[in-house]
Amino acid sequence: MVPAMFSARSFAHSIAEAPAAKTAERLPEWNLADLYPGIDSPQVASDLGKAAQEVAQFGKDYRGRLESLAKGPDASVKLGEAVARYEALQDLLGRLMSFAGLLYSGDTTDPARAKFYGDVQEKVTNASAQLLFFQLELNRMDDAALIAAASKEPLSRWKPWLEDIRKEKPYELDDKLEELFHEKYISGAAAWNRLFDDTIAGLRFKVAGEELAIEPVLNLMQDSREETRREAAQAIGVTLKNSLRTFSLITNTLAKDKEISDRWRGFQDVADARHLSNRVEREVVEALAQAVEAAHPRLSHRYYKLKAKWFGKEALDYWDRSAPLPSTPAKRYSWPEAREIVLGAYDGFAPRMAEIAGRFFEKNWIDAPVRPGKAPGAFSHPTVPSAHPYVLLNFQGKTRDVMTLAHELGHGVHQVLAARQGALMAPTPLTLAETASVFGEMLTFRALIAQASDKAQKRALLASKVEDMLNTVVRQMAFYAFERKVHNARREGELTADQICELWMSVQAESFGPSIRLGPGYETFWAYIPHFIHSPFYVYAYAFGDCLVNSLYGVYQKAHDGFAERYFALLEAGGAKPYGELLEPFGLDARDPAFWNIGLEMIEGLIAELEAMEEA
């Protein structure tokens, strides 16, 4: 199982709001040489050949033999050797795929990079398909025999992983079917994903006589001038509408592809496969969704009513939803200032956190500038434990860009700490993947508030944080509701573009409330959101993570002593422990329906602060 190209990819920022206006300063670009020197490097060809050879040998050595290995007196040693070789292969394949993926994300319009990415993906997929038997055979082994072997060294090192993959056993197919599903991914879902990426990268939106790509035009939706925001929003609506046939076809095809897979594997609910990969129970996510929906009146509806009042209107048009506050000068941050603010906030919590985050700046692990063809949004990609993470940003100097930097560096710190678990146990379920990122944002937000020089600046910071939290919690859960409607409806037949637009508008209107007018054009905005294509039902992990971290931060505020040590232990665990066990030291239980209200009440408290400032 090769690590996902963009594990813990943070599109929350690019989906919810655009980056800020372009800065003139020179920004850092990452150095991928720690993975490979370049596309034509002999090391790439050598590792591709090495991977193919070692995968083939691994199959000869272990296919059909695991059951017998488990019965011998040295079962732990024999199986331990097998798992160690398997993990090393995952690291090697992951390194190749990470390099190709990161290179491609730097310029998705470059034909050479696109070809390289496609070629490497095909070879890695072919190699990893030959490894599928290993997990399948492990899961077919007698429970007692495997437990006995895993109780001793060296196999005991991977006991958490063995227990974890056991959860997939009820949904696994026979070897040949699994290989077919795996190999067909290249010409199936992966091809449609790439078509979406290429289509989005190639779109141009006409604003004020200029032809703009998606990132710059989204940026204009935060312009201080309403006319500019309106023109940008309308340009998005027109351009997306002209491509709706393509986006609808992609959505229909991928939803059907997922339905086929779910049916063969025996998943009942459209999101059950995601819940399994997240290692979270369906009822826990349902409790989160119900809690957020019930909180709409006191969160999003309440805030947007307040924002409309600031603009002197009964309701805001959708292009004003993320507008900067009126009569509040936009604060601009240089790259050195952003670095100092984030590292200072991290250091105030724990010097160890700042030291790890500092490596990203010192060692060129960050790609910050906006470039034509560059992937939109932001992410921190963990690559593999034998290397280190890389962060992609589209930094343009606004407060939200500073918060995005804090967010992605939080991911990076988490990924560095979890790497000690090895390639099999370092990856973190999405439900915990946002733990360090959102916590890093909160630390940085508190640092910015402490530095605020006047009431107007403090109000702007509070409002920005509230909007970020609403985008992360309320809007992402609305996205989840939209996906559920689309995938359930697709089970009854193909959906027209108009039907998808209607489903989109139904959930968006309810989540925003009466103080946001969703006029013509907005019905197409679902089409540019990459999560729906790349990672169905990923979006609820943002809300899960935000509410979880708000609860964690509440514990931190009440009891600093020993918190940092417990927190780092949580991050270092990676995917080696379930979320329930990791939260126990903090006295938190996400299975308790009341748990979610702790995080939601923090958002409500910030809105109350804003209201109090109006009355003062």
Secondary structure as GFF3:
##gff-version 3
##sequence-region A 1 616
A	DSSP	beta_strand	9	10	.	.	.	ID=ss1
A	DSSP	alpha_helix	12	16	.	.	.	ID=ss2
A	DSSP	three_ten_helix	32	34	.	.	.	ID=ss3
A	DSSP	alpha_helix	42	62	.	.	.	ID=ss4
A	DSSP	alpha_helix	66	69	.	.	.	ID=ss5
A	DSSP	alpha_helix	75	106	.	.	.	ID=ss6
A	DSSP	alpha_helix	111	129	.	.	.	ID=ss7
A	DSSP	alpha_helix	132	140	.	.	.	ID=ss8
A	DSSP	alpha_helix	143	150	.	.	.	ID=ss9
A	DSSP	three_ten_helix	155	158	.	.	.	ID=ss10
A	DSSP	alpha_helix	159	165	.	.	.	ID=ss11
A	DSSP	three_ten_helix	166	171	.	.	.	ID=ss12
A	DSSP	alpha_helix	175	187	.	.	.	ID=ss13
A	DSSP	alpha_helix	189	202	.	.	.	ID=ss14
A	DSSP	beta_strand	205	207	.	.	.	ID=ss15
A	DSSP	beta_strand	210	212	.	.	.	ID=ss16
A	DSSP	alpha_helix	214	219	.	.	.	ID=ss17
A	DSSP	three_ten_helix	220	222	.	.	.	ID=ss18
A	DSSP	alpha_helix	226	242	.	.	.	ID=ss19
A	DSSP	alpha_helix	244	265	.	.	.	ID=ss20
A	DSSP	alpha_helix	272	278	.	.	.	ID=ss21
A	DSSP	alpha_helix	282	295	.	.	.	ID=ss22
A	DSSP	three_ten_helix	296	298	.	.	.	ID=ss23
A	DSSP	alpha_helix	300	310	.	.	.	ID=ss24
A	DSSP	beta_strand	316	317	.	.	.	ID=ss25
A	DSSP	three_ten_helix	318	320	.	.	.	ID=ss26
A	DSSP	alpha_helix	335	349	.	.	.	ID=ss27
A	DSSP	alpha_helix	351	362	.	.	.	ID=ss28
A	DSSP	beta_strand	366	367	.	.	.	ID=ss29
A	DSSP	beta_strand	378	381	.	.	.	ID=ss30
A	DSSP	beta_strand	390	392	.	.	.	ID=ss31
A	DSSP	alpha_helix	399	418	.	.	.	ID=ss32
A	DSSP	three_ten_helix	419	421	.	.	.	ID=ss33
A	DSSP	alpha_helix	430	433	.	.	.	ID=ss34
A	DSSP	alpha_helix	435	451	.	.	.	ID=ss35
A	DSSP	alpha_helix	455	470	.	.	.	ID=ss36
A	DSSP	pi_helix	471	475	.	.	.	ID=ss37
A	DSSP	alpha_helix	476	490	.	.	.	ID=ss38
A	DSSP	alpha_helix	497	512	.	.	.	ID=ss39
A	DSSP	beta_strand	516	517	.	.	.	ID=ss40
A	DSSP	three_ten_helix	522	528	.	.	.	ID=ss41
A	DSSP	alpha_helix	531	534	.	.	.	ID=ss42
A	DSSP	alpha_helix	540	558	.	.	.	ID=ss43
A	DSSP	alpha_helix	563	572	.	.	.	ID=ss44
A	DSSP	alpha_helix	579	583	.	.	.	ID=ss45
A	DSSP	three_ten_helix	584	586	.	.	.	ID=ss46
A	DSSP	alpha_helix	595	615	.	.	.	ID=ss47
###
